[in-house]
Amino acid sequence: MTMNHHKIVELEEGWDFMQKGIAKLKRILEGLPESHFSSEEYMMLYTTIYNMCTQKPPHDYSQALYEKYGDAFEEYISSTVLPSLREKHDEYMLRELVKRWANHKIMVRWLSRFFNYLDRYFIARRSLAPLNEVGLTRFREQVYQEVKGKVRDAVITLIDQEREGEQIDRSLLKHVLDIFVEIGMGQMECYEEDFEDNMLKDSSSYYSRKASNWIVEDSCPDYMLKAEECLKKEKDRVSHYLHSSSEQKLVEKVQNELLVVYGTQLLEKEHSGCHALLRDDKVEDISRMYRLFCKIPKGLDPVANIFKQHVTAEGTALVQQAEDAASNKAESSVGSQEQVFVRKVIELHDKYMAYVTDCFGNHSLFHKALKEAFEVFCNKQVSGCSSAELLASFCDNILKKGGSEKLTDEAIEDTLDKVVKLLAYISDKDLFAEFYRKKLSRRLLFDKSANDDHERLILTKLKQQCGGQFTSKMEGMVMDLTLARENQNHFEEYLKNNASANPGIDLTVTVLTTGFWPSYKSSDLGLPAEMVKCVEIFKEFYETKTKHRKLTWIYSLGTCNINGKFEPKTIELIVGTYQAAALVLFNASDRLSYSEIKTQLNLADEDLVRLLQSLSCAKYRILNKEPNTKAVTPNDSFEFNSKFTDRMRRIRIPLPPVDERKKVVEDVDKDRRYAIDASIVRIMKSRKVLGHQQLVMECVEQLSRMFKPDFKAIKKRIEDLITRDYLERDKENPNLYRYLA
């Protein structure tokens, strides 16, 4: 058995052979006429390296070949690559670099194949840099380090040319910038430090120059159009040739120069800034402003602030208009002026809510600005009325029969919805509730309500907005009316079935629950005999239903239809119970003095003066008064005016209206005192010990859903609770309160 001994390949001999292969590769790369490597040639080159690395020492030339592999690149770069780059400039130099880098990568790929055996064994054992890395590192150290400054400047020049509208070779820039990325071999430092930092600085100064001209020359809308276009183009630039990691940084630089530096100046431009755009309803420009500034940290704050100022100014102007109109018009039309004012506020809210949703992308900052603006002017007094009262009157006008607003069902629902939204901005919600309840009671009791469904609908909306406690009494009132109708039906059946129970006149009684309804003045009216009989019969009927409820008669809310037999003709008079009782007295006497009427009716002076005024001094003079003056005094006497006539067969004689505003406000103030007391006790019960400031703040927070409590009022209530032994002051610290169980 014989051993086949390979001939030892010496280093010089082997390397000479390798040099020929490398020379051929260089000629191919240079584009000289040269055939491609055949498989035999490739195998021969690979085998040469293999043999030289697998010979026994001292003929193992692995280390020497590893070094010569690096030298081959070095020699090629020095002799060919660098001279060709040094003789070219600008765009030509960039093209040459792209070509040289592509060739270099091919050279690395082929040589690392020839020297592959080194990669597999020698390098792995010695923990040396892989062949591919050695090849790329040579280019980085020799070529990239020398030309990077010139390349960067050339690229930035081309980018600026493109910004000025010139056509440039984008694919060339893409290839050049890929070199910055690839040369980092997985790291981005080369791209960032050698190119990106300078490119960002240049972009900043470029846009700084542009912005300083535009801010002087252009209107706000034109400036924003340019800014939006620039940002779009920069993003486009990134997608075509810059690395994607540059997008955020580049956009931030451009935004900073165009929008942050000149932001205030831009928004406050005199004839075209944010105020002017809002004033002229430039919806598209406002949307663009939002799009541009929403990308900047805190960029929307000044926009929202201007929006708030603008809405506040518009709302305050509406309040002023309403004030002026009220002072210019006669008293009779004040009601309609208030309706117009609320309608305009609703329109204003619709308009700017559309801005918030459409132009400002429903951003919470603008919802807040709108809310704060409306809170400013929705809590102002308008010709002596609070907004709470105006809103309640507005609802009353929509919901009552014969109101001035003639609307379809859908329009009514829509309007009620908007009124409830406006209520959110009003701080005295309890005042609205009380006025609304007062007006609701009149609609229900005098059958003035146009549609029960609408009454229930607004209560549902109010309940959603303000909670169940807010509407519980009002819902009780609506329910009471339904029960009262049933009760009346039962009463009519009772009268049919009991022949002895005959009131002699038609009688309708509405039984209400005291707790739900506003408080009414009940007086012990001296009723005529006919009416006394009615009351007694109803009492008997009611006692068959329940023994545990006490009936209190509110005659001030009653109405009567009575026939007045005048000489010209008989006229049916629709009057209040008080008026009817007074008129029936004249069946027995032709002439009565003020004091006689007072004694028989048992009424207070203020009520008596009102009813006698309505019958003797107003439009319909059913009674003649002596002396014939405009005002009723205790020395007057009255007699039935038998000569009275009117073209109508039926007339309504109203009582002079009473201003209920004062009473409503007093009632609300009383309720507020109870609410503050309850809130303080609740807080102290859970906390046991609390400082004055903290107690006041927590109390305000708890109550602010219904009204804005006055600090002085809270302090007064605390003092009151201390005297009533609910709380005590700490002996050492008078600002500290303790709860007394």
C-alpha positions in Angstrom: 0.0 0.0 0.0 1.6 3.3 -1.1 0.9 6.8 0.2 0.2 9.6 -2.3 2.4 12.5 -1.2 1.3 15.9 -2.5 4.0 18.3 -3.7 4.5 21.1 -1.2 3.3 24.5 -2.6 5.6 27.3 -1.5 4.2 30.7 -0.6 5.7 32.6 -3.5 4.7 30.0 -6.0 1.2 29.8 -4.7 0.7 33.5 -4.4 2.0 34.1 -7.9 -0.8 31.8 -9.1 -3.3 33.6 -7.0 -2.1 37.0 -8.3 -3.0 35.9 -11.8 -6.6 35.1 -10.7 -6.8 38.5 -8.8 -5.5 40.4 -11.9 -8.1 38.7 -14.1 -10.8 39.7 -11.6 -9.6 43.4 -11.6 -9.7 43.4 -15.4 -13.3 42.2 -15.4 -14.2 44.9 -12.8 -12.5 47.6 -14.9 -14.6 46.5 -17.9 -11.6 45.3 -19.9 -12.0 42.5 -22.5 -11.7 39.4 -20.3 -13.6 36.1 -20.2 -15.4 35.1 -17.0 -14.0 32.6 -14.6 -14.6 29.0 -15.7 -15.4 26.4 -13.1 -11.9 24.9 -13.7 -10.2 28.2 -13.0 -12.4 28.8 -9.9 -11.6 25.3 -8.6 -7.9 25.7 -9.2 -7.8 29.0 -7.3 -9.8 27.6 -4.4 -7.7 24.4 -4.3 -4.4 26.4 -4.3 -5.5 28.2 -1.1 -6.8 24.9 0.3 -3.5 23.2 -0.2 -1.4 26.1 1.1 -3.5 26.1 4.3 -3.6 22.3 4.9 0.2 21.7 4.6 2.0 20.7 7.7 4.0 23.4 9.5 6.2 25.2 8.6 4.4 25.1 5.2 0.9 26.1 6.6 0.6 29.6 5.1 -2.8 30.4 6.6 -1.6 33.5 8.5 0.4 34.9 5.5 -2.5 34.3 3.1 -4.9 36.1 5.5 -2.6 39.1 5.4 -2.1 39.0 1.7 -5.9 38.8 1.2 -6.2 42.2 2.9 -3.2 43.6 0.9 -4.8 42.6 -2.4 -7.6 45.1 -1.7 -5.2 47.7 -0.4 -3.1 47.5 -3.5 -6.1 47.7 -5.9 -7.6 50.7 -4.0 -4.3 52.6 -4.0 -3.5 51.9 -7.6 -6.9 52.2 -9.2 -9.8 53.3 -7.0 -8.5 56.4 -5.3 -6.9 58.0 -8.4 -10.2 57.6 -10.3 -12.1 59.2 -7.5 -9.6 62.0 -7.0 -9.8 63.2 -10.5 -13.7 63.6 -10.4 -15.9 66.1 -8.7 -19.5 66.7 -7.6 -22.1 64.5 -9.3 -19.4 62.7 -11.4 -17.4 61.9 -8.3 -20.7 60.5 -6.7 -21.3 58.3 -9.8 -17.7 57.0 -9.7 -18.0 56.2 -6.0 -21.2 54.3 -6.5 -19.5 52.3 -9.3 -16.4 51.7 -7.2 -18.4 50.5 -4.2 -20.4 48.1 -6.3 -17.2 46.7 -7.8 -15.6 46.5 -4.4 -18.5 44.4 -3.1 -18.1 42.1 -6.1 -14.4 41.8 -5.5 -15.0 41.0 -1.8 -17.5 38.3 -2.8 -15.2 36.6 -5.3 -12.0 36.8 -3.2 -13.8 35.5 -0.1 -14.9 32.6 -2.2 -11.3 31.9 -3.4 -10.1 32.2 0.2 -13.1 30.4 1.6 -11.1 27.8 3.4 -9.6 30.5 5.7 -13.0 31.6 6.7 -14.2 28.1 7.6 -11.3 27.0 9.8 -8.4 29.4 10.3 -10.5 32.5 11.1 -13.0 30.6 13.3 -10.2 29.1 15.4 -8.3 32.4 15.9 -11.4 34.6 16.4 -10.2 36.9 13.6 -12.4 39.3 11.5 -14.2 37.3 8.7 -13.0 37.9 5.1 -16.1 39.8 4.1 -15.5 42.2 7.0 -11.8 42.6 6.2 -12.7 43.5 2.6 -15.3 46.1 3.5 -13.1 47.6 6.3 -10.3 48.2 3.8 -12.7 50.3 1.6 -13.9 52.1 4.7 -10.5 53.0 5.9 -8.9 53.9 2.6 -11.7 55.3 0.4 -14.7 56.2 2.6 -12.6 58.1 5.2 -10.9 60.2 2.5 -14.0 61.1 0.4 -16.9 61.2 3.0 -16.7 65.0 3.5 -16.8 65.8 -0.2 -19.5 63.2 -0.8 -21.7 64.6 2.0 -21.3 68.2 0.7 -22.1 67.1 -2.9 -25.3 65.2 -1.7 -26.5 68.2 0.4 -25.9 70.5 -2.6 -28.1 68.3 -4.7 -30.8 68.1 -2.1 -30.9 71.9 -1.9 -31.0 72.1 -5.7 -34.1 69.8 -5.6 -35.7 72.0 -2.9 -35.3 74.9 -5.3 -37.3 73.0 -7.9 -34.4 71.5 -10.0 -34.5 68.0 -11.3 -31.9 65.7 -9.8 -31.0 62.0 -10.1 -32.7 60.6 -7.1 -31.6 57.0 -7.7 -27.9 58.3 -7.6 -28.5 59.8 -4.2 -30.2 56.7 -3.0 -27.2 54.6 -4.0 -24.7 57.1 -2.4 -26.6 57.2 0.8 -26.9 53.4 0.9 -23.1 53.4 1.0 -23.2 55.4 4.2 -25.6 52.8 5.7 -23.8 49.7 4.4 -20.3 50.9 5.4 -21.5 50.9 9.0 -21.9 47.1 8.7 -25.1 46.9 10.7 -24.5 50.1 12.7 -26.0 53.5 11.8 -23.1 55.7 13.1 -21.5 56.4 9.8 -24.8 57.5 8.2 -25.8 59.6 11.2 -22.5 61.2 12.1 -21.0 61.6 8.7 -24.1 62.6 6.7 -27.4 63.0 8.7 -26.2 65.6 11.3 -24.9 67.9 8.6 -27.9 67.4 6.4 -30.3 68.3 9.3 -28.2 71.4 10.1 -28.4 72.4 6.4 -32.1 71.8 6.3 -32.6 74.0 9.3 -30.7 76.9 7.9 -32.4 76.4 4.5 -35.9 76.6 6.0 -34.9 79.3 8.4 -34.0 81.5 5.4 -37.2 80.7 3.6 -39.4 81.2 6.7 -37.9 84.6 7.5 -39.0 85.8 4.0 -42.4 84.1 3.9 -43.5 85.5 7.3 -43.0 89.0 5.9 -44.4 88.5 2.4 -47.2 86.0 2.8 -50.6 85.9 4.5 -51.2 83.2 7.1 -53.1 80.9 4.7 -50.4 81.2 2.0 -47.7 80.6 4.5 -49.4 77.5 5.8 -49.9 76.2 2.3 -46.2 76.5 1.7 -45.3 74.9 5.0 -47.7 72.0 4.4 -46.2 71.5 0.9 -42.6 71.6 2.3 -43.4 69.0 4.9 -45.0 66.8 2.2 -41.9 67.1 0.0 -39.5 66.3 2.8 -41.4 63.1 3.6 -41.3 62.3 -0.1 -37.5 62.9 -0.1 -37.2 60.4 2.7 -39.2 57.8 0.9 -37.1 58.2 -2.3 -33.5 58.4 -1.1 -32.9 59.2 2.6 -32.9 56.5 5.2 -36.3 56.0 6.9 -34.8 56.7 10.3 -34.3 60.4 9.2 -38.0 61.1 8.6 -38.9 62.1 12.1 -35.8 64.1 12.7 -36.1 66.0 9.4 -39.8 66.7 9.8 -39.1 68.0 13.3 -36.4 70.4 12.0 -38.6 71.7 9.3 -41.6 72.1 11.7 -39.3 73.9 14.1 -38.1 76.5 11.5 -41.5 77.0 9.8 -44.0 76.7 12.6 -42.3 76.8 16.1 -40.0 79.8 15.5 -42.7 81.9 13.7 -45.7 80.2 15.3 -46.9 83.2 17.4 -46.2 85.7 14.6 -48.1 83.5 12.2 -51.2 82.9 14.4 -51.4 86.5 15.3 -51.0 88.1 11.8 -53.3 91.1 11.8 -55.5 90.5 8.8 -55.0 86.8 8.1 -54.1 85.2 11.5 -56.2 82.7 13.4 -58.7 85.4 14.6 -59.3 86.6 11.1 -59.7 83.0 9.8 -62.3 82.3 12.5 -64.1 85.6 11.8 -64.3 84.9 8.1 -65.2 81.2 8.5 -62.2 80.0 6.5 -62.8 76.3 7.3 -60.2 74.9 5.0 -57.4 77.1 6.3 -58.4 76.4 9.9 -58.3 72.7 9.3 -54.9 73.1 7.7 -53.7 75.1 10.8 -54.9 72.2 13.0 -53.1 69.6 10.8 -49.8 71.6 11.0 -49.8 72.5 14.6 -51.2 69.2 16.1 -47.8 67.6 15.2 -45.9 70.0 17.4 -45.7 69.5 21.1 -48.0 72.0 22.8 -48.5 73.5 19.3 -52.3 73.5 19.6 -52.3 75.4 22.9 -52.1 78.9 21.3 -54.7 77.9 18.6 -57.1 76.7 21.2 -56.5 79.8 23.2 -57.4 82.1 20.2 -60.4 79.9 19.5 -61.6 80.3 23.1 -61.1 84.1 22.9 -62.9 84.3 19.6 -66.0 82.3 20.8 -66.1 84.2 24.1 -66.1 87.5 22.2 -68.9 86.4 19.8 -71.0 85.1 22.7 -70.4 88.3 24.8 -71.4 90.3 21.7 -74.7 88.3 21.6 -75.3 89.2 25.3 -74.6 92.9 24.5 -77.0 92.8 21.5 -79.7 91.3 23.7 -79.1 94.0 26.3 -79.4 96.7 23.7 -82.5 95.2 22.1 -84.2 94.9 25.5 -83.5 98.5 26.4 -84.7 99.8 23.0 -87.9 97.7 22.9 -91.1 98.2 24.7 -91.7 95.9 27.7 -94.2 93.7 25.8 -91.6 92.3 23.5 -88.9 91.5 26.1 -90.0 87.8 26.0 -89.5 87.5 22.3 -86.0 89.1 22.6 -85.0 86.5 25.1 -86.2 83.8 22.7 -84.1 85.3 19.9 -81.0 85.5 22.3 -81.3 81.8 23.2 -81.8 80.8 19.6 -78.7 82.7 18.6 -76.6 81.1 21.4 -77.8 77.7 20.1 -76.8 78.6 16.6 -73.4 79.8 17.9 -72.9 76.5 19.7 -73.8 74.5 16.6 -71.4 76.5 14.5 -68.4 76.2 16.7 -69.2 72.6 17.7 -68.9 71.8 14.0 -65.5 73.5 14.0 -64.4 71.3 16.9 -65.5 68.1 15.2 -64.6 68.9 11.6 -61.7 71.3 11.7 -60.1 70.4 15.0 -60.5 66.6 14.7 -62.6 66.4 17.9 -59.5 67.2 19.9 -60.2 67.4 23.7 -58.3 70.7 23.9 -60.9 72.4 21.6 -63.8 70.8 23.4 -62.4 72.3 26.6 -61.8 75.7 25.0 -65.5 75.7 23.7 -66.8 74.7 27.1 -64.8 77.4 28.9 -65.8 80.1 26.4 -69.5 79.3 26.7 -69.2 79.1 30.5 -68.1 82.8 30.4 -71.0 84.3 28.6 -73.7 81.7 29.4 -73.4 82.8 33.0 -73.9 86.5 32.4 -77.1 88.3 33.2 -79.2 89.4 30.2 -81.4 92.4 30.9 -81.7 91.4 34.5 -82.5 87.7 33.8 -80.1 84.9 34.5 -79.3 82.4 31.7 -81.0 79.7 33.8 -84.3 81.6 33.6 -83.9 82.4 29.9 -83.3 78.7 29.1 -86.3 77.7 31.2 -88.5 80.4 29.4 -87.2 79.2 26.0 -88.2 75.6 26.7 -91.6 76.8 28.0 -92.1 78.7 24.8 -91.4 75.6 22.7 -93.4 73.2 24.8 -96.6 75.2 25.5 -99.6 75.6 23.2 -99.5 78.8 21.2 -95.8 79.4 21.7 -94.1 81.8 19.3 -91.9 79.0 17.8 -93.9 76.9 15.3 -91.7 73.8 14.8 -92.0 70.3 13.5 -91.7 67.4 16.0 -88.1 66.6 14.8 -87.1 70.3 15.1 -88.5 70.4 18.6 -86.6 67.3 19.6 -83.4 68.7 18.1 -83.9 72.1 19.8 -84.5 70.5 23.2 -81.4 68.4 22.7 -79.4 71.5 22.1 -80.9 73.4 25.1 -79.9 70.5 27.4 -76.3 70.7 26.0 -76.3 74.5 26.7 -77.4 73.7 30.3 -74.1 72.0 30.8 -72.3 75.4 30.6 -74.6 77.0 33.2 -73.3 77.0 36.7 -76.7 77.6 38.4 -78.4 74.4 37.3 -80.6 74.4 40.4 -82.0 77.8 39.4 -82.8 76.4 36.0 -84.5 73.4 37.6 -86.7 75.7 39.8 -87.7 78.1 37.0 -88.4 75.1 34.7 -90.5 73.4 37.4 -92.5 76.6 37.9 -93.2 76.9 34.2 -93.9 73.1 33.8 -96.4 73.4 36.6 -98.3 76.1 34.7 -98.2 74.1 31.5 -99.6 71.0 33.3 -102.2 72.6 35.5 -103.6 74.9 32.9 -103.5 72.4 30.1 -101.0 74.5 28.2 -98.6 71.7 27.3 -98.6 71.0 23.6 -97.3 67.5 23.7 -96.8 65.1 26.6 -94.2 63.1 24.6 -92.0 66.2 24.3 -92.4 66.9 28.0 -91.1 63.4 28.8 -88.4 63.6 26.2 -86.7 66.7 27.7 -87.0 65.2 31.2 -85.1 62.1 29.9 -82.4 64.3 28.3 -82.1 66.3 31.5 -81.9 63.2 33.6 -79.0 61.9 31.4 -77.2 65.2 31.6 -77.7 66.1 35.3 -78.7 62.9 37.1 -81.9 61.4 38.5 -82.1 63.7 41.5 -82.3 66.7 39.1 -85.5 65.6 37.4 -87.2 63.5 40.1 -89.7 66.2 41.2 -90.5 67.1 37.5 -91.1 63.4 36.7 -93.3 63.3 39.7 -95.3 66.3 38.4 -96.0 64.6 35.1 -96.9 61.4 36.8 -99.2 63.3 39.2 -101.2 64.7 36.3 -101.8 61.2 34.9 -103.0 60.0 38.3 -105.1 63.2 38.7 -107.0 62.4 35.4 -107.7 58.9 36.7 -108.9 60.3 40.0 -111.2 62.7 38.2 -112.7 59.8 36.2 -113.3 57.9 39.5 -115.0 61.1 41.0 -117.3 61.3 38.0 -118.3 57.7 38.5 -118.9 58.3 42.2 -121.2 61.2 41.3 -123.2 59.0 38.9 -123.5 56.2 41.5 -124.5 58.5 44.4 -127.6 60.5 43.6 -127.3 62.4 46.9 -123.8 63.7 46.0 -124.7 66.4 43.5 -122.4 69.4 43.5 -124.9 71.3 41.2 -122.0 72.6 39.0 -119.4 70.8 36.9 -116.3 70.3 39.1 -112.8 69.1 38.1 -110.3 68.6 41.0 -106.6 68.0 40.3 -105.0 66.2 43.3 -101.3 66.8 43.5 -98.4 65.5 45.7 -97.1 68.4 47.8 -93.4 67.3 47.6 -93.2 67.4 43.8 -94.7 70.8 43.0 -93.5 74.3 43.7 -94.9 75.8 46.9 -98.1 77.8 46.4 -99.8 80.2 48.7 -102.9 78.6 50.1 -105.4 81.0 51.8 -108.6 80.1 53.7 -110.8 81.8 51.1 -114.4 82.6 52.1 -116.1 80.5 49.4 -119.6 81.2 48.1 -122.2 78.5 49.3 -122.3 76.8 45.9 -118.5 76.2 46.0 -118.5 75.1 49.6 -120.9 72.3 48.7 -118.6 71.2 45.8 -115.6 71.1 48.2 -117.6 69.0 50.8 -118.7 66.5 48.2 -115.2 66.0 46.9 -113.9 65.6 50.5 -116.4 62.8 51.1 -115.4 61.1 47.8 -111.7 61.4 48.6 -112.2 59.9 52.1 -113.6 56.8 50.5 -110.2 56.4 48.6 -107.8 57.1 51.5 -108.0 58.2 55.1 -104.3 59.1 55.5 -104.0 62.1 53.2 -104.9 65.6 54.1 -106.2 67.8 51.3 -105.0 71.4 51.1 -107.0 73.5 48.6 -105.0 75.9 46.5 -107.7 78.2 45.3 -105.2 80.6 43.7 -104.7 78.0 40.9 -108.3 77.3 40.2 -110.4 78.5 37.3 -114.2 79.0 37.0 -116.6 79.6 34.1 -119.5 81.8 35.2 -122.3 83.5 33.3 -122.5 87.3 33.6 -126.1 88.4 32.9 -125.5 91.9 31.6 -128.3 94.1 30.1 -127.0 93.9 26.5 -126.4 90.2 26.6 -125.2 87.3 28.7 -121.4 86.7 28.5 -119.5 83.7 29.8 -116.5 84.8 31.9 -113.5 82.6 32.4 -111.9 83.7 35.7 -109.9 82.5 38.6 -111.5 81.1 41.8 -110.7 84.3 43.7 -112.3 86.4 41.0 -115.3 84.1 40.8 -115.8 84.3 44.6 -115.7 88.1 44.5 -118.2 88.3 41.6 -120.7 86.0 43.2 -120.9 88.4 46.2 -122.6 90.8 43.8 -125.5 88.4 43.3 -126.6 89.3 46.9 -125.5 93.0 47.0 -125.5 95.8 44.4 -122.7 97.7 46.0 -119.9 96.6 48.3 -117.0 98.5 49.9 -113.4 97.2 49.8 -113.5 96.3 53.5 -116.8 94.4 53.1 -115.4 92.3 50.2 -112.2 91.7 52.3 -114.2 90.5 55.3 -116.4 88.1 53.2 -113.6 86.6 51.2 -111.0 86.5 54.0 -108.2 87.5 51.7 -104.9 89.3 52.3 -104.7 92.9 51.0 -102.2 92.1 48.2 -104.4 89.3 46.7 -107.5 91.4 47.1 -106.0 94.4 45.3 -104.9 92.2 42.4 -108.3 90.6 41.9 -110.3 93.9 42.2 -107.9 95.6 39.8 -108.4 92.8 37.2 -112.2 93.3 37.5 -112.5 97.1 37.7 -109.4 98.8 36.2 -108.2 96.5 33.5 -109.4 95.7 29.9 -112.8 94.2 31.0 -114.6 96.4 33.6 -117.1 93.9 35.1 -117.3 96.1 38.3 -117.5 99.9 38.4 -115.2 101.5 41.0 -115.7 104.7 42.9 -113.7 106.8 42.7 -112.8 105.9 39.1 -109.0 105.8 39.4 -106.4 103.4 38.0 -105.4 102.0 41.4 -107.4 100.2 44.1 -107.4 101.6 47.6 -109.0 100.4 50.9 -111.5 103.4 50.7 -113.0 102.3 47.3 -116.4 100.9 46.8 -117.6 98.7 43.9 -120.8 97.9 42.1 -121.8 95.4 39.3 -121.5 97.0 35.9 -124.8 95.8 34.3 -124.1 97.9 31.1 -120.9 95.9 30.3 -120.7 94.3 26.9 -118.2 92.8 24.5 -118.3 91.5 20.9 -117.2 88.0 22.2 -119.6 85.6 23.9 -116.9 84.2 26.1 -114.0 86.2 27.6 -111.0 85.3 29.8 -110.2 87.8 32.5 -106.6 87.3 33.7 -105.2 88.4 37.0 -102.3 90.9 36.8 -99.1 88.9 36.5 -96.9 88.4 39.6 -93.1 88.5 39.2 -92.2 85.1 40.5 -88.5 85.6 39.9 -87.8 86.9 43.4 -89.6 84.0 45.1 -87.9 81.4 42.9 -84.5 82.9 43.8 -85.4 82.9 47.5 -86.5 79.2 47.3 -83.3 78.2 45.5 -81.2 80.1 48.1 -83.0 78.2 50.8 -82.4 74.9 49.1 -78.7 75.8 48.6 -78.3 76.3 52.3 -79.6 72.8 53.0 -77.4 71.4 50.2 -74.2 73.1 51.6 -75.1 71.8 55.1 -75.6 68.3 53.9 -72.3 68.4 51.9 -70.3 69.7 54.8 -71.7 67.0 57.2 -71.1 64.2 54.6 -67.5 65.3 54.1 -66.8 65.7 57.9 -68.5 62.4 58.7 -66.1 60.5 56.4 -63.0 62.6 57.3 -63.6 63.2 61.0 -60.9 66.0 61.1 -60.3 68.5 58.2 -58.7 71.9 57.6 -60.9 74.9 56.6 -59.4 75.3 53.1 -59.7 71.6 52.3 -63.3 71.4 53.6 -64.3 74.4 51.4 -62.6 73.0 48.3 -64.2 69.5 48.7 -67.6 71.1 49.4 -67.3 73.2 46.1 -66.3 70.1 44.2 -69.3 68.1 45.5 -71.8 70.9 44.8 -70.5 72.3 41.5 -72.6 69.9 39.4 -75.7 71.8 40.5 -74.4 75.3 41.4 -71.3 77.3 42.1 -71.4 77.8 45.9 -70.1 81.1 47.3 -67.1 80.8 49.6 -68.8 83.2 52.1 -72.0 81.1 52.1 -70.0 78.0 52.9 -68.2 79.8 55.7 -71.5 80.9 57.1 -72.9 77.4 57.0 -69.8 76.0 58.8 -70.4 78.6 61.6 -74.0 77.6 61.7 -73.2 73.9 62.0 -70.7 74.7 64.8 -73.4 76.5 66.8 -75.7 73.5 66.2 -73.0 71.1 67.5 -72.4 69.2 64.3 -68.7 70.4 64.2 -66.3 72.0 66.6 -63.1 74.0 66.1 -59.8 72.4 67.2 -58.7 74.1 70.4 -55.1 74.6 69.3 -55.7 75.3 65.6 -58.9 77.3 64.9 -58.6 76.4 61.1 -59.1 72.8 61.9 -62.6 71.3 62.3 -63.7 68.1 64.1 -66.9 66.1 63.4 -69.1 65.6 66.4 -71.0 62.3 66.1 
